[in-house]
Amino acid sequence: MKNSIFFRSLITTLLIIFVLFPSCKKDNTKSPAELYAEEMDILERFKETETYKSWFDSAEMVIDSSDAASQYKGLVYFQFEKGWGDTVQLGKRVGIRYDMYYILDSVGAEEPYLVKVLSNVTDANPRVYQVGSPDPYSGVYVGLDYGIRWMHCYGKSRMLFPSTLGGNDYVSRVMDVHITYMSK
């Protein structure tokens, strides 16, 4: 009798778990194409904000490769201070200080916004890497590497780029960069 009650309870519990719960669950997963389209929509809406438009007013130079058919596609480069050193060259080691922001959107927000996610500005030493050898795992994304190639030593710039030039995680990035060192 006790075994019979136990087995009925077990079967009832299993039916609830395997039949009822899965049938109530919605599939909220999105395809990579849907995630990319969502990222591009957020990025385009961010480009309509006053924050983004103000960058054009304060920049000395702007390079927008959003529509270019090249490896730079999507990178928007704002030069705020040219610097007084040489132009950064492939193969040179450079020291950089940076603040990195994600461009996000959330339910209820009027427009996309920036959230600071990473910075080395207050670190004892700048991040040093070889130009032309990006390493996304250490924060040197392809978009950052491309943008740095337009900079001069001691220059300050802002770069905006989609995740295709960043972490491939469907989140666009903005990076404020200051070149503090370049090898001879």
Backbone as a ProteinNet text record, in pm:
[ID]
protein_1_A
[PRIMARY]
MKNSIFFRSLITTLLIIFVLFPSCKKDNTKSPAELYAEEMDILERFKETETYKSWFDSAEMVIDSSDAASQYKGLVYFQFEKGWGDTVQLGKRVGIRYDMYYILDSVGAEEPYLVKVLSNVTDANPRVYQVGSPDPYSGVYVGLDYGIRWMHCYGKSRMLFPSTLGGNDYVSRVMDVHITYMSK
[TERTIARY]
81.7	0	85.9	187.7	276.4	352	395.6	466.1	374.9	248.8	153	132.4	118.8	101	227.4	342.5	469.6	482.6	451.5	465.3	363.8	242.3	143.8	191.2	245.1	297.4	414.2	500.4	615.7	571.5	476.7	428.9	358.3	278.5	210.5	311.6	412	516.6	590.5	626.4	696.7	610.8	481.4	391.5	386.7	377.9	374.8	503.3	616	745.5	767.1	739.9	775.4	665.8	542.7	435.1	382	346.4	282.5	379.3	493.7	586.1	641.2	691.3	742.5	635.3	511.3	406.9	372	403.7	376.3	492.7	607.2	727.2	727.5	761.9	776.5	923.1	945.8	1082.3	1124.6	1208	1250.6	1387.7	1438.3	1569	1555.5	1662.6	1665	1778.4	1759.2	1862.8	1973	2092.7	2198.6	2156.4	2079.9	2034.5	1942.2	1855.5	1766.2	1844.5	1943.3	2026	2105.5	2160.5	2236.7	2145.2	2026.5	1931.6	1892.8	1874	1841.1	1955.9	2080.1	2196.9	2205	2185.4	2193.6	2083.1	1966	1856.5	1893.3	1947.3	1988.9	2098.5	2193.3	2303	2250.8	2161.6	2106	2025.5	1951.9	1876.3	1970	2082.4	2179.9	2237.9	2258.8	2314.4	2219.1	2096.1	1999.1	1992.9	2065.6	2059	2143	2110.3	2187.7	2329.7	2345.6	2479.2	2569.9	2523.6	2602.9	2626.8	2522.7	2535.5	2633.6	2641.8	2733.8	2879.9	2908.1	3046.2	3099.2	3014	3055.6	3096.9	3026.3	3055.7	3189.5	3228	3350.6	3471.7	3452.6	3564.1	3639.7	3772.8	3856.4	3840.8	3818.2	3807.6	3715.9	3636.3	3548	3566.4	3581.2	3585.9	3472.3	3377	3261.8	3267.9	3299.3	3308.4	3186.6	3076.1	2955	2905.5	2918.2	2868.3	2978.8	3102	3214.9	3214.6	3255.7	3269.4	3415.4	3453.6	3590.8	3594.8	3715.2	3729.8	3690.9	3682.8	3647.1	3496.5	3415.8	3271.6	3209.6	3149.6	3081.6	3157.6	3287	3368.4	3344.7	3316.3	3306.8	3413.7	3502.3	3620	3607.4	3621.2	3617.9	3753.1	3822.3	3950.3	3923.9	3956.6	3935.1	4063.7	4175.6	4307.1	4400.1	4459.6	4546.3	4669.5	4720.6	4847.5	4960.9	5080.5	5194	5301.8	5271.9	5369.9	5343.9	5419.6	5406.3	5273.1	5232.9	5115.5	5146.4	5050.1	5067.2	5084.5	5178.7	5208.6	5195.3	5159.4	5150.5	5282.4	5271.4	5390.5	5451.7	5415.8	5467.8	5391	5457.9	5392.6	5343.4	5217.5	5159.6	5102	5106.8	5041.4	4912.6	4803.4	4674	4605.3	4538.3	4446	4307.5	4209.9	4077.8	3966	3849.2	3721.5	3636.7	3574.6	3489.2	3345.5	3254.3	3112	3036.6	2929.3	2834.7	2720.9	2667.7	2547.2	2430.9	2346.2	2236.9	2102.5	2000.4	1863.2	1785.7	1687.7	1607.6	1462.7	1376.5	1233.9	1210.6	1139	1108.1	1205.5	1321.8	1419	1372.3	1387.9	1345.5	1436.4	1564.8	1661.3	1776.6	1855.9	1972.2	2068.7	2145.5	2234.5	2367.4	2466.8	2599.8	2614.9	2680.6	2713	2861.4	2937.5	3081.3	3099.8	3178	3198.9	3344.5	3436.3	3577.8	3660	3764.3	3852	3988.8	4091.4	4225.7	4287.5	4205.7	4254.4	4325.7	4277.5	4338.7	4440.2	4462.7	4564.3	4703.5	4794.1	4931.8	4998.3	4969.2	5033	4927.9	4958.5	4864.4	4866.5	4765.6	4762.1	4855.5	4953	5048.8	5020.7	5014	4994.5	5059.6	5076.4	5135.9	5025.4	5032.6	4931.1	4928	4807.2	4790.1	4771.1	4780.9	4762.6	4657.8	4532.1	4429	4410.5	4368.3	4342.3	4214.9	4099.6	3972.3	3964.4	4037.5	4031.6	4097.7	4181	4244.7	4190.1	4081.3	4017.6	4063.5	4154	4197.4	4120.8	4006.1	3918.1	3965.8	3917.3	3953.1	3917.3	3797.7	3757	3850.1	3893.8	3989.4	4122.5	4168.8	4295.3	4289.1	4178.4	4164.7	4165.1	4089.6	4081.5	4214.3	4289.6	4420.4	4514.2	4497.6	4584.6	4566.6	4458	4435.2	4486.4	4533.2	4572.7	4720.4	4755.9	4893.9	4927.9	5056.3	5099.4	5052.9	5004.6	4950.6	4815.2	4755.6	4623.8	4513.2	4394.9	4276.3	4162.8	4099.9	3993	3881.6	3769.4	3655.1	3621.1	3594.4	3558.9	3429.4	3342.5	3218.2	3222.6	3194	3195.1	3099.7	3043.8	2952	3028.5	2952.8	3016.3	3090.3	3061.1	3136.5	3282.9	3311.8	3449.7	3490.2	3403.5	3428.7	3424.6	3339.8	3336.8	3245.8	3184.4	3088.7	2980.2	2936.2	2836.4	2707.6	2690.7	2570.8	2551.1	2661.5	2657.3	2761.1	2714.6	2806.1	2882.5	3001.4	3088.7	3128.9	3159.3	3222.1	3345.9	3459.5	3583	3647.1	3676.6	3756.1	3899.7	3988.5	4125.9	4225.8	4330.9	4441.9	4570.7	4646.3	4775.6	4879.2	4940.8	5038.1	5181.4	5199.5	5335.4	5334.8	5446.5	5464.5	5611.9	5641.8	5781.5	5843.5	5974.3	6048.6	6062.8
-119.6	0	125.8	126.4	242.9	259.6	148.9	155.7	209.8	171.2	216.1	367.7	420	563.2	637.5	583.6	645.9	654	543.4	540.9	632.6	642.1	735.5	879.5	909.8	1044.3	1074.9	978.2	995.3	1019	938.9	953.2	1087.7	1127.5	1257.1	1371.2	1364.6	1468	1472.9	1358.6	1353.9	1409	1376.8	1431.1	1583.3	1635.7	1780.5	1842.4	1785.9	1840.4	1831.5	1715.4	1694.6	1728.6	1743.2	1771.8	1913.7	1949.5	2078.7	2196.1	2189.5	2302.8	2333.8	2236	2270.5	2326.2	2282.3	2332.9	2478.1	2526.1	2665.1	2757.3	2700.5	2780.3	2839.7	2968	3032.9	3026.7	3017.5	3018	3162.8	3216.1	3355.5	3371.9	3267.9	3279.2	3353.1	3423.6	3497.2	3443.7	3449.8	3405.5	3511.4	3474.5	3574.4	3688.9	3660.3	3765.8	3863.6	3812.7	3899.5	3983.9	3923.6	3996.9	4106.7	4075.8	4175.5	4290.4	4257.2	4360.5	4449	4389	4466	4558.9	4508.5	4592.1	4710	4684.9	4791.8	4895.5	4850.4	4943.2	5033.4	4976	5054.5	5152.5	5107.1	5193.6	5310.8	5284.2	5391	5489.8	5440.4	5529.8	5611.6	5552.1	5627.5	5742.2	5718.2	5821.4	5939.1	5925.7	6035.1	6116	6073.9	6142.8	6269.9	6360.1	6484	6453.3	6349.8	6311.1	6284.4	6201.8	6167.2	6289.4	6366.9	6484.5	6586.4	6597.3	6693.6	6656.8	6529.3	6487.4	6551.2	6569.9	6631.5	6776.5	6845.8	6986.7	7006.3	6912.5	6930.2	6858	6781.5	6707.7	6793.3	6776	6842.4	6776.1	6644.2	6567.3	6448.2	6411.6	6296.3	6210.6	6081.1	5985.4	5886.7	5880.9	5792.8	5687.3	5565.8	5457.1	5365.9	5418.2	5336.9	5279.2	5355.5	5309.6	5256.6	5256.4	5212.8	5061.1	5017.3	4874.3	4836.8	4832.6	4801.4	4730.1	4696.4	4630.8	4723.8	4853.9	4952.4	4971.9	4898.7	4923	4933.1	5047.3	5069.6	5155.9	5175.3	5255.4	5404.5	5476.6	5622.7	5675.9	5759.1	5808	5958.5	6002.6	6144.1	6181.2	6274.1	6321.1	6447.8	6444.5	6561.2	6639.3	6571	6635.5	6556.6	6624.8	6557.5	6498	6563.9	6520.8	6589.5	6570.5	6638.8	6540.3	6414.7	6314.1	6261.7	6158.7	6094.8	6021.8	5996.9	5914	5770.8	5706.6	5567.4	5480.2	5386.3	5300.7	5154	5073.4	4928.5	4874.3	4782.5	4718.3	4790.2	4916.9	4992.4	4951.8	4957.7	4934.3	5069	5072.3	5194.8	5169.2	5274.1	5271.1	5349.6	5292.3	5359.8	5363.5	5473	5487.2	5496.5	5427.8	5428.4	5410.8	5459.6	5431	5363.1	5250.8	5180.6	5182.6	5210.8	5216.9	5122	5062.7	4989.1	5084.4	5069.3	5141.2	5046	5084.3	4997.1	5065.7	4985	5033.9	4944.3	4999	4917.9	4960.5	4873.3	4902.3	5026.5	5120.6	5242.4	5356.1	5327.2	5432.8	5507.9	5638.9	5719	5698.6	5676.9	5659.6	5572.8	5516.9	5439.9	5526.8	5465.4	5537.6	5463.3	5534.2	5477.4	5431.3	5316.4	5264.7	5230.6	5295.7	5266.7	5126.6	5045.1	4907.3	4874.5	4957.3	4925.9	5053.2	5064.1	5179.2	5141.3	5198.2	5181.7	5318.4	5422.9	5559	5576.6	5511.6	5527.6	5417.5	5325.6	5221.6	5282.5	5213.6	5263.4	5275.5	5182.2	5181.1	5173.5	5231.9	5221	5079.1	5045.8	4918	4932.6	4843.8	4848.5	4730	4758.5	4651.6	4692.3	4594.9	4619.4	4648.5	4762.9	4803.7	4702.3	4659.3	4556.9	4419.2	4408.4	4280.3	4293.5	4314.4	4330.1	4201.1	4215.5	4101.8	4130.3	4086.8	4118.5	4071.1	3965.8	3913.3	4007.1	4098.4	4194.1	4335.6	4348.6	4478.2	4555.7	4499.9	4568.2	4504.8	4565.1	4514	4558.3	4491.6	4524.5	4670	4714.2	4852.9	4952.2	4921.6	5007.2	5009.3	4894.6	4885.6	4966.7	4957.1	5035.7	5184.7	5225.9	5367.5	5424.6	5347.9	5393.9	5425.9	5359.3	5382.6	5523	5591.7	5729.5	5831.7	5784.4	5875.9	5913	6016.6	6058.8	6032.9	6017	5999.5	6120.4	6094.9	6193.1	6248.6	6192.4	6236	6173.2	6237.4	6187.4	6175.7	6059	6032.9	5951.9	5950.7	5866.7	5782.3	5656.6	5565.2	5494.2	5485.3	5412.6	5299.8	5177.7	5066.8	4956.4	4885.2	4775.7	4654.1	4557.7	4438.4	4356	4377.2	4305.4	4348.1	4468.6	4514.5	4509.7	4451.6	4444.4	4300.8	4273.2	4142	4039.7	4072.9	3983.1	3935.4	4026.7	3992.8	4073.1	4137.3	4213.7	4336.5	4395.6	4520.1	4615.2	4729.3	4828.6	4897	4948.8	5009.3	5150.8	5230.3	5359.9	5355.9	5399.5	5401.8	5539.5	5598.1	5720.6	5677.4	5720.8	5669.5	5784	5765.8	5860.7	5781	5815.2	5749.3	5815.3	5737.1	5792.3	5756.2	5663.9	5615	5550	5562.4	5487.6	5455.2	5329.5	5288.7	5355.5	5368.7	5430.4	5334.3
0	0	0	90.1	96	-34.8	-94.5	-222.9	-332.5	-329.9	-429	-419.4	-301.4	-280.6	-323.9	-289.2	-327.3	-479.1	-549.1	-694.4	-761.9	-710.3	-765.5	-748.5	-631.3	-605.8	-698.5	-715.8	-803.5	-947.2	-995.4	-1132.8	-1151.1	-1053.5	-1059.9	-1064.9	-981.1	-979.3	-1111.8	-1165.8	-1293.2	-1407.1	-1406.6	-1508.1	-1501	-1381.6	-1365.2	-1417.1	-1381.7	-1420.8	-1571.8	-1629.8	-1770.1	-1870.6	-1824.8	-1918.9	-1901.3	-1782.1	-1761.7	-1770	-1700.7	-1700.8	-1838.8	-1912.7	-2046.5	-2139.6	-2123.9	-2212.6	-2182.4	-2062.3	-2026.1	-2062	-2086.9	-2110.2	-2251.3	-2259.5	-2389.8	-2430.1	-2559	-2608.5	-2632.3	-2544.3	-2553.5	-2618.4	-2678.5	-2741.9	-2874.3	-2908.7	-3035.4	-3120.8	-3249.6	-3342.1	-3348	-3392.2	-3409.2	-3501.1	-3604.9	-3695.3	-3622.4	-3535.8	-3459.4	-3359.2	-3292.8	-3197	-3266.8	-3384.6	-3460.2	-3504.5	-3553	-3596	-3477.5	-3361	-3240.6	-3202.3	-3210.3	-3180.3	-3277.3	-3407.1	-3506.3	-3485.2	-3443.1	-3414.2	-3296.6	-3190.9	-3074	-3114.3	-3194.8	-3238.3	-3322.2	-3415.1	-3498.2	-3414.9	-3317.3	-3229.3	-3141.3	-3098.8	-3020.4	-3103.4	-3232	-3319.8	-3340.1	-3298.4	-3306.4	-3176.5	-3073.2	-2943.8	-2944.1	-2853	-2837.3	-2791.4	-2711	-2664.8	-2783.9	-2875.3	-2993.2	-3081.4	-3105.3	-3192.1	-3134.8	-3002.7	-2940.8	-2964.3	-2985.9	-3011.7	-3139.9	-3239.7	-3365.4	-3344.1	-3254.9	-3228.4	-3158.9	-3072.8	-2995.2	-3054.4	-3159.5	-3219.7	-3320.5	-3323.4	-3423.3	-3559.7	-3558	-3681.8	-3656.2	-3755.8	-3746.2	-3869.6	-3848.7	-3960.1	-3933.9	-4024.1	-4009.8	-4119.2	-4081.2	-4179	-4171	-4118.2	-4102	-4233.5	-4341	-4469.6	-4560	-4512.1	-4594.4	-4610.9	-4725.6	-4752.1	-4726.9	-4601.4	-4567.1	-4433.7	-4389.5	-4259.6	-4145.1	-4171.1	-4068.2	-4056.5	-4131.3	-4138.9	-4000	-3974.5	-3848.7	-3750.1	-3771.8	-3680.3	-3705.3	-3598.2	-3604.9	-3510.7	-3564.8	-3492.7	-3472	-3347.5	-3313	-3253	-3313.9	-3258.9	-3179.4	-3049.7	-2964	-2941.8	-2933.2	-2925.7	-3015.3	-3111.9	-3208.1	-3141.5	-3040.5	-2982.6	-3055.2	-3007.9	-3071.2	-3114.7	-3103.2	-3142.6	-3282.5	-3317.6	-3449.1	-3460.2	-3585.6	-3610.8	-3568.4	-3506.6	-3464.3	-3588.1	-3581.2	-3695.9	-3658.9	-3759.1	-3739.7	-3685.9	-3593.1	-3538	-3419.1	-3399.2	-3284	-3158.5	-3046.8	-2918.5	-2866.3	-2824.1	-2771.1	-2632.3	-2551.4	-2420.7	-2431.4	-2382.8	-2391.6	-2254.9	-2232.3	-2119.7	-2183.4	-2125.1	-2187.8	-2086.4	-2127.7	-2063.3	-2169.2	-2134	-2229.8	-2179.4	-2271.9	-2241.5	-2333.5	-2283.6	-2366.7	-2402.6	-2522.7	-2561.8	-2535.8	-2439.4	-2397.4	-2413.3	-2409.9	-2412.2	-2316.4	-2249.8	-2159.2	-2168.3	-2122.8	-2123.3	-2038.2	-2092.3	-2019.4	-2044.4	-2101.1	-2131	-2255.9	-2253.5	-2368.7	-2489	-2461.7	-2569.6	-2518.4	-2610.4	-2567.5	-2486.8	-2401.5	-2310.7	-2295.6	-2242.5	-2220.5	-2076.5	-2059.8	-1926.9	-1926.4	-1835.9	-1827.6	-1770	-1841.2	-1798.4	-1769	-1818.2	-1799.8	-1812.5	-1730.5	-1737	-1681.2	-1740.7	-1683.7	-1655.2	-1653.3	-1635.6	-1501.7	-1398.7	-1266.5	-1233.5	-1326.3	-1303.2	-1299.8	-1234.5	-1224.1	-1361.1	-1450.9	-1582.4	-1691.9	-1808.5	-1920.3	-1976.7	-2055.2	-2126.6	-2245	-2259.6	-2370.1	-2462.6	-2591	-2688.7	-2819.9	-2909.3	-3040.2	-3141	-3205.1	-3302.7	-3417	-3449.6	-3552.9	-3494.4	-3361.3	-3293.1	-3182.2	-3221.2	-3118.5	-3038.8	-2916	-2828	-2749.4	-2801.9	-2736.8	-2591.9	-2558	-2421.4	-2321.2	-2369.7	-2278.9	-2300.1	-2374.9	-2394	-2515.5	-2595.7	-2717.7	-2834.3	-2864.8	-2969.7	-3106.9	-3210.2	-3347.8	-3377.8	-3335.8	-3359.6	-3292.5	-3171.8	-3101.4	-3176.2	-3219.7	-3293	-3422.4	-3496.9	-3619.5	-3589.2	-3487.9	-3452.6	-3407.3	-3333.2	-3283.9	-3399.5	-3511.2	-3627.5	-3685.3	-3653.2	-3699.2	-3598.2	-3483.3	-3376	-3383.4	-3308.6	-3288.1	-3141.6	-3116	-2978.4	-2896	-2779.2	-2683.6	-2726.1	-2829.3	-2873.4	-2790.2	-2798.3	-2729.2	-2829.8	-2830.9	-2927.2	-2864.1	-2933.4	-2894.9	-3016.3	-2990.9	-3098.8	-3064.5	-3162.1	-3148.3	-3249.7	-3205.7	-3300.9	-3258	-3358.7	-3328.7	-3277.8	-3228	-3171.8	-3276.6	-3404.7	-3508.6	-3507.2	-3453.1	-3436.1	-3288.4	-3206.9	-3062.6	-3015.5	-2921.6	-2857.8	-2921.7	-3036.4	-3102.3	-3006.5	-2918.8	-2817.8	-2834	-2949.2	-2983	-2894.9	-2848.1	-2772	-2832.5	-2885.2	-2941.5	-2829.7	-2863	-2763.6	-2802.1	-2700.5	-2715.2	-2629	-2684.9	-2606.9	-2617.7	-2502.4	-2495.1	-2474	-2563	-2564.3	-2562.2	-2485.6	-2478.7	-2500.5	-2605	-2630.4	-2540.3	-2453.9	-2358.6	-2390.3	-2485.7	-2514.2	-2651.6	-2724.5	-2848	-2862.6	-2893.9	-2908.8	-3030.3	-3028	-3140.1	-3253.8
[MASK]
++++++++++++++++++++++++++++++++++++++++++++++++++++++++++++++++++++++++++++++++++++++++++++++++++++++++++++++++++++++++++++++++++++++++++++++++++++++++++++++++++++++++++++++++++++++++

